[in-house]
């Protein structure tokens, strides 16, 4: 595993040139392989990790090995908020992060974190493949980031160590981990539980030490993080379908030759169906695995949860831009 302290120190000490080796203008002097280094908190083999590797193969095949990617998975470079900053300041070329991580710094992204807005995975994909997806990817520019692609992150449901959850009443008194996002904190509070914002990598130990009683996430992450070994109740609330996003350093992007910029965008776009295929198969396998591991799965009264969280949506829709995006998303349902 990479020594994270040395990695970060090198970023400061050498002006990050070595860490974004694939981010210089393409000239005869830099015609050797250029590596775009990427970060992901998920484990090796996770669909998003494999999607970024696929981008590397795509680039390598089309540049005779001159461009490629290297993925630091399993949170080797820190939590998502840290890796976003590494990308913003060009200490890293790429980062795959959960979109809710960007809700506070890029307000337009809040639309896809609103509870019970997206009905299904096909609905999400139609939304992201249309004009709204393009618009949201462009919104990262104000943060010195280039939005390259959205990847599936599944529907998020509630899991805990105590009991099955059927209605909001069953959540009262429970402490649930949420991403560091205002919307998710308010969502869990509206459902009657106590929200505890924690980085993804700290959830398993927090469950083991009873710092929290449960969390909410997609079923693939619930399985791959092995949190199912500590929390044996999975309740299918499917309260959001918030996706992941692949971000690139704007500085790194602009230092590339125009043809290489086009190629990276092309590769990122082409990686989306590949990632979706991996996601669909891995999601099914994860469900089978947690059931085999003793997790009790139950349906949820989603209408009671939708009613409990409706006030959150109404308040955010006071913002004209979010109201406009809301109408677009519902029109694609």
Legacy VTK file of the C-alpha trace (Angstrom):
# vtk DataFile Version 3.0
C-alpha trace
ASCII
DATASET POLYDATA
POINTS 333 float
0.000 0.000 0.000
1.205 3.493 -0.789
2.551 5.599 2.070
-0.075 8.361 2.119
2.086 10.793 4.098
4.926 10.495 1.580
2.467 10.908 -1.276
1.029 14.109 0.165
4.452 15.452 1.129
5.667 14.862 -2.390
2.709 16.848 -3.722
3.828 19.856 -1.732
7.554 19.401 -2.183
7.784 18.955 -5.948
4.977 21.199 -7.069
2.948 18.037 -7.771
4.613 17.521 -11.156
5.551 13.929 -10.428
2.128 13.070 -9.093
0.280 14.241 -12.185
2.729 12.904 -14.700
-0.014 12.612 -17.263
-0.901 16.268 -16.973
1.812 18.021 -18.981
1.403 19.295 -22.534
2.129 16.565 -25.049
5.462 17.209 -26.771
8.235 15.096 -28.214
10.034 15.382 -24.887
7.090 13.952 -22.992
6.132 11.232 -25.414
6.825 8.446 -22.895
3.986 7.038 -20.808
2.042 9.623 -18.826
0.039 8.305 -15.902
-3.160 9.915 -14.651
-3.306 8.990 -10.974
-6.756 8.479 -9.478
-8.231 7.962 -6.002
-11.211 5.910 -4.835
-12.301 4.963 -1.315
-13.787 1.692 -2.544
-11.984 -1.633 -2.510
-10.027 -3.221 -5.309
-12.415 -4.707 -7.878
-15.286 -2.331 -7.064
-17.111 -1.234 -10.274
-15.877 2.360 -10.088
-12.277 1.252 -9.499
-12.493 -1.034 -12.514
-14.123 1.693 -14.623
-11.170 4.041 -14.114
-8.773 1.215 -14.931
-10.805 0.623 -18.080
-10.308 4.280 -18.999
-6.578 3.701 -18.683
-6.680 0.755 -21.061
-8.795 2.760 -23.507
-6.304 5.636 -23.436
-3.311 3.330 -23.704
-4.704 1.493 -26.736
-5.378 4.742 -28.570
-2.052 6.429 -27.754
0.296 3.449 -28.157
0.834 3.352 -24.417
1.527 7.058 -23.951
-1.498 7.720 -21.658
-2.747 5.482 -18.867
-4.333 5.583 -15.402
-3.276 4.299 -11.983
-5.922 3.879 -9.281
-5.207 4.200 -5.559
-8.199 2.299 -4.178
-9.453 1.440 -0.677
-9.045 4.981 0.616
-5.248 4.875 0.392
-5.133 8.640 -0.172
-7.756 9.519 2.424
-11.459 10.270 2.619
-13.348 11.699 -0.350
-13.233 15.292 0.852
-9.430 14.996 0.965
-9.112 13.481 -2.500
-11.342 16.178 -3.991
-8.974 18.805 -2.631
-5.974 16.884 -3.982
-7.578 17.042 -7.413
-8.577 20.703 -7.099
-4.995 21.676 -6.305
-3.549 19.364 -8.960
-1.812 16.974 -6.563
-3.849 14.229 -8.189
-5.344 13.944 -11.665
-8.609 12.095 -10.934
-10.964 11.216 -8.094
-14.134 9.178 -8.049
-16.431 10.443 -5.277
-20.021 10.089 -4.136
-21.979 13.051 -5.521
-23.376 13.994 -2.110
-19.809 14.864 -1.104
-20.122 17.830 -3.487
-23.608 18.982 -2.414
-22.411 21.874 -0.280
-19.663 23.151 -2.614
-21.579 22.664 -5.895
-25.234 23.438 -5.011
-26.724 22.185 -8.301
-25.705 18.628 -7.355
-28.198 18.690 -4.488
-30.969 17.836 -6.917
-29.861 14.205 -7.131
-29.671 13.846 -3.347
-33.262 14.880 -2.668
-35.171 12.002 -1.033
-37.519 9.879 -3.140
-36.949 11.976 -6.264
-35.614 9.141 -8.450
-37.938 6.175 -8.900
-35.545 3.508 -10.191
-32.159 2.806 -11.752
-33.550 3.191 -15.314
-35.025 6.560 -14.288
-31.645 7.697 -12.938
-29.848 6.627 -16.094
-32.306 8.453 -18.350
-31.792 11.560 -16.260
-27.992 11.402 -16.327
-27.826 10.583 -20.039
-29.787 13.714 -20.921
-29.210 17.447 -20.706
-29.305 17.503 -16.907
-26.318 15.169 -16.713
-24.296 17.370 -19.074
-25.269 20.487 -17.139
-24.266 19.000 -13.786
-20.905 17.826 -15.105
-20.250 21.375 -16.281
-21.115 22.818 -12.867
-17.858 21.572 -11.323
-15.788 24.113 -13.239
-16.384 26.740 -10.549
-14.437 24.461 -8.187
-11.487 24.054 -10.581
-12.712 20.589 -11.478
-13.727 18.906 -14.716
-16.737 16.603 -14.447
-16.065 13.602 -16.682
-18.745 10.997 -15.970
-21.436 9.770 -13.607
-21.356 6.185 -12.371
-24.150 4.225 -10.705
-24.092 4.055 -6.941
-27.338 2.122 -6.623
-30.313 2.871 -4.436
-29.554 3.637 -0.815
-31.339 1.813 1.979
-31.085 1.625 5.768
-29.246 -1.047 7.732
-28.681 -1.421 11.463
-27.715 -3.703 14.330
-31.003 -3.512 16.255
-34.188 -4.312 14.338
-36.047 -4.274 10.987
-37.207 -0.834 9.849
-40.711 -0.611 8.349
-41.828 2.960 9.097
-40.174 6.098 10.510
-41.382 5.081 13.980
-38.938 2.163 13.917
-36.008 4.563 13.497
-36.596 6.580 16.644
-33.596 6.553 18.958
-31.204 4.984 16.455
-27.877 6.603 15.574
-27.243 6.331 11.842
-24.139 7.300 9.895
-24.674 9.610 6.922
-22.299 11.137 4.354
-20.963 14.608 5.130
-23.923 16.303 3.431
-26.551 18.639 4.841
-29.345 16.958 2.883
-28.552 13.514 4.277
-28.317 14.821 7.831
-31.736 16.437 7.492
-33.187 13.349 5.816
-32.247 11.052 8.690
-33.458 13.549 11.268
-36.781 13.825 9.423
-37.142 10.044 9.623
-36.726 10.203 13.405
-33.162 8.921 13.817
-30.029 10.723 14.986
-27.689 11.497 12.073
-23.954 11.016 12.594
-21.808 12.288 9.674
-18.767 10.034 9.248
-16.310 9.267 6.440
-17.096 6.005 4.651
-13.921 4.296 5.867
-14.851 4.735 9.539
-18.278 3.092 9.408
-17.283 -0.537 10.040
-15.368 0.255 13.237
-18.144 2.622 14.355
-20.638 -0.241 14.056
-18.355 -2.595 15.952
-17.774 -0.139 18.794
-21.459 0.890 18.918
-20.640 4.506 18.142
-23.503 4.149 15.670
-26.400 1.701 15.397
-26.502 1.659 11.622
-26.130 3.602 8.410
-27.583 4.022 4.935
-25.850 3.046 1.722
-26.139 0.888 -1.380
-26.145 -2.871 -1.065
-22.866 -3.300 -2.954
-20.958 -1.083 -0.510
-22.740 -2.720 2.439
-21.280 -6.006 1.249
-17.830 -4.977 -0.056
-17.039 -3.042 3.152
-18.081 -6.125 5.171
-20.417 -3.971 7.251
-23.011 -6.742 6.877
-20.953 -8.726 9.389
-21.831 -6.162 12.077
-25.295 -4.981 10.998
-27.765 -7.797 10.333
-30.886 -5.854 9.331
-31.246 -4.455 5.810
-34.431 -2.447 5.180
-35.164 -1.552 1.526
-36.077 2.104 1.816
-34.427 3.109 -1.492
-34.645 6.720 -0.338
-32.122 8.053 -2.880
-30.329 6.970 -6.054
-27.543 9.572 -5.766
-24.757 8.600 -8.218
-20.964 8.776 -8.114
-18.992 11.256 -10.202
-15.527 11.084 -11.777
-13.682 14.392 -11.427
-10.449 15.633 -12.997
-8.123 18.453 -12.039
-8.918 21.437 -14.238
-5.236 22.396 -14.248
-4.227 18.894 -15.302
-6.888 18.854 -17.986
-5.904 22.206 -19.458
-2.233 21.238 -19.594
-3.021 18.364 -21.938
-2.952 18.768 -25.699
-6.446 19.424 -27.142
-6.604 15.966 -28.769
-5.767 14.323 -25.443
-8.513 16.298 -23.714
-11.015 15.047 -26.279
-9.723 11.503 -25.856
-10.102 11.601 -22.065
-13.686 12.835 -22.354
-14.362 10.141 -24.948
-12.852 7.461 -22.703
-14.821 8.607 -19.656
-18.095 8.598 -21.609
-17.357 5.155 -23.042
-16.596 3.802 -19.554
-20.144 4.481 -18.329
-21.891 1.484 -19.971
-18.963 -0.703 -18.912
-19.352 0.453 -15.300
-23.127 -0.048 -15.438
-22.694 -3.641 -16.534
-20.301 -4.290 -13.660
-22.650 -2.565 -11.249
-25.717 -4.582 -12.215
-23.986 -7.946 -11.856
-22.168 -7.033 -8.632
-25.324 -5.661 -7.031
-27.104 -8.981 -7.555
-24.139 -10.913 -6.155
-23.975 -8.630 -3.132
-27.629 -9.269 -2.320
-27.111 -13.023 -2.491
-24.001 -12.776 -0.308
-25.526 -10.748 2.514
-28.542 -13.048 2.701
-26.211 -16.042 2.824
-24.324 -14.215 5.580
-27.415 -14.060 7.767
-28.694 -10.551 7.036
-32.470 -10.194 7.327
-33.907 -8.219 4.392
-37.322 -6.568 4.609
-39.560 -4.274 2.587
-40.312 -0.778 3.877
-43.423 1.386 3.854
-41.842 3.902 1.451
-44.921 6.142 1.367
-44.667 6.816 5.110
-40.994 7.683 4.648
-41.724 9.832 1.613
-44.314 11.760 3.645
-41.890 12.224 6.551
-39.219 13.733 4.279
-41.439 15.757 1.932
-40.724 18.975 3.821
-37.023 18.722 2.954
-37.782 18.661 -0.747
-40.237 21.560 -0.479
-37.661 23.705 1.282
-34.886 23.041 -1.248
-37.267 23.695 -4.122
-37.586 27.297 -2.982
-34.340 27.754 -4.903
-35.435 28.476 -8.508
-32.587 26.507 -10.075
-33.333 23.357 -8.065
-37.051 23.748 -8.808
-36.273 23.847 -12.535
-34.049 20.773 -12.296
-36.692 18.979 -10.225
-39.272 19.400 -12.984
-36.792 18.028 -15.515
-36.045 14.942 -13.399
-39.704 14.182 -12.792
-40.443 14.566 -16.511
-37.993 11.713 -17.196
-39.685 9.365 -14.717
LINES 1 334
333 0 1 2 3 4 5 6 7 8 9 10 11 12 13 14 15 16 17 18 19 20 21 22 23 24 25 26 27 28 29 30 31 32 33 34 35 36 37 38 39 40 41 42 43 44 45 46 47 48 49 50 51 52 53 54 55 56 57 58 59 60 61 62 63 64 65 66 67 68 69 70 71 72 73 74 75 76 77 78 79 80 81 82 83 84 85 86 87 88 89 90 91 92 93 94 95 96 97 98 99 100 101 102 103 104 105 106 107 108 109 110 111 112 113 114 115 116 117 118 119 120 121 122 123 124 125 126 127 128 129 130 131 132 133 134 135 136 137 138 139 140 141 142 143 144 145 146 147 148 149 150 151 152 153 154 155 156 157 158 159 160 161 162 163 164 165 166 167 168 169 170 171 172 173 174 175 176 177 178 179 180 181 182 183 184 185 186 187 188 189 190 191 192 193 194 195 196 197 198 199 200 201 202 203 204 205 206 207 208 209 210 211 212 213 214 215 216 217 218 219 220 221 222 223 224 225 226 227 228 229 230 231 232 233 234 235 236 237 238 239 240 241 242 243 244 245 246 247 248 249 250 251 252 253 254 255 256 257 258 259 260 261 262 263 264 265 266 267 268 269 270 271 272 273 274 275 276 277 278 279 280 281 282 283 284 285 286 287 288 289 290 291 292 293 294 295 296 297 298 299 300 301 302 303 304 305 306 307 308 309 310 311 312 313 314 315 316 317 318 319 320 321 322 323 324 325 326 327 328 329 330 331 332
